[in-house]
Amino acid sequence: MPPRIGRELKLTTATHFHNTRIMKSLEAVIGLAALAQESRLAIYRLLVKRGPEGYTPTELAEKLGVAPATLSFHLKELQRAALIDVRRDGRFLYYRPNFPHMRKLIDFLFEQCCSLADRDPGPSCLPATAEASTPKRRRS
């Protein structure tokens, strides 16, 4: 019996869409799981406060009072979840938050916000504007 090309294409397309959706959910689960640990959450929040400059592992260990081996483990987990990345500057490594990935995670969580609501939820379901969600920087 000859293969049914049209049917195979439809199945492939549906399977691809389904796999893409699962990967997106899996990516969110990995990111949220990485942040669901007190030390990693503290590390991540400190890196977010620092911004794209990042911190070296030594600076992080000093600021958080975490043993180097423990810090290394947590940084690896945050990196595996794509929440942070590392840049090399000479012989130093700087860990910094991966802001685009965190934005993707937040967007995923709010992707269909209030889509099943019976009534208009008002402004509580609207995404925050960049200006409203960005804290004002202190001037020295």
N, C-alpha and C positions, 0 to 999 in steps of 0.2 A: 504494500500500500504506500503511495507517495506521501511525503510529509506535507502537512498543511501549513504552509508558510504564514498565511494571514493569521491563523489562530496562534501560532508560536509567537508572532510579534506582539499580539495583544497580551498574551501571558507574560512575556518579557517586560513589557511596559508596566503592567500592573505590579509585577514582582519588584521591578526597580523602584516604583513609587513607594511601595510598602517598605522596602529595605531602607530607603532614604528616610522615611518617617521614623523607623525604629532607631536608626543611627542618631537622629536628632534627639530623640528621647533618651537614648543611652548616653549621649554626650552630656545632656543636662543632669542625668543621674550621677555620672562620674564627677562633674563639677560640684554639684551639691553635696555629694558624699565627702569630697575632699574638704569642703568647708564645714562639715558637720563634726569637727573635732576642735576642741578649744584652742590648742596650741597653733594649729594651722590657721584657724580663723584670726587669731591674734597676729600671726605673721603676715597674713594677707592684708589685714586692715592697716598694719603699719606700713606695708609696701604701698598701699593705695594712698595713704597720707603723704608718703614721700614723693610719689609720682614717677614719671618716666626715668628719673635719674637712678632710682633704685638704691639698694644697699649691698655691701659686701656681706658674706656670711659672718665675718668677724663683727661687723657693726650690728647686724641683726642679733647675734648671740649676746652681745653686750647690752643692747637695748631691752631685750626680752628676758635676759637671765636664763637662757636655754643652753644646755650642753651642746658642743659642736656636733657630736654624733647624732643626737636627737634632732637638731636643727637640719642636718643634712637629710635625714629621713623625711622630715616634713616638707622640705623644699622639693625633694624628688617627687613626692605625692602631688604637690601643687603644680609642679611642672608637668607631670603625667596627665593631669586634668586640664592642661593648657591654660590654667589661671595665671601663671607667671611665665616669664621667659628670662633668659640670661644673656647678658652681653659681656664680651671680654674687652677689657681696656688694659693693654699691656699684660701684666701677670695677674691682674685682678679680675674677678668675676663679679658682676653686679646683677642682682636679682631684682626684677621689676614686674609690676602687674601687667597682664595682657588685657588692656582695656577693651579692645574690640571683642575679645572672646567673652568677657564679662557682660558686655552690652548684648551680645547674642544670647547669653543665658537669661538675662533679664527680659529681653524681648520674647524669648520662648515661653517664659512663665506668664507673660501678659498677652500673648499672641491672640487669644480669643476672649479676652477679659470682658465679662458681662454679656457675652454673645447669647446666652440662654436666659437672660433676665426678662421678666414679664413687663417691667416698667423701665423707663429711662433712668439709669443710675446717676445721671448728672455728671459733674466734673470728677467725681471720685474714681471713675473708670477711664479717664483720659490719661494719656502718657504725660509725664511731667515735661515741661519745656526745659531746654538745656540751661537757660538762664535761671529758672527757679530751682533746678536741682543742683546747680553749681554753687558751692559755698564761696562767699566773698573772701578774697585773700587779704590778710592783714598787711598794712603798710608799716614799715619801720620808721 
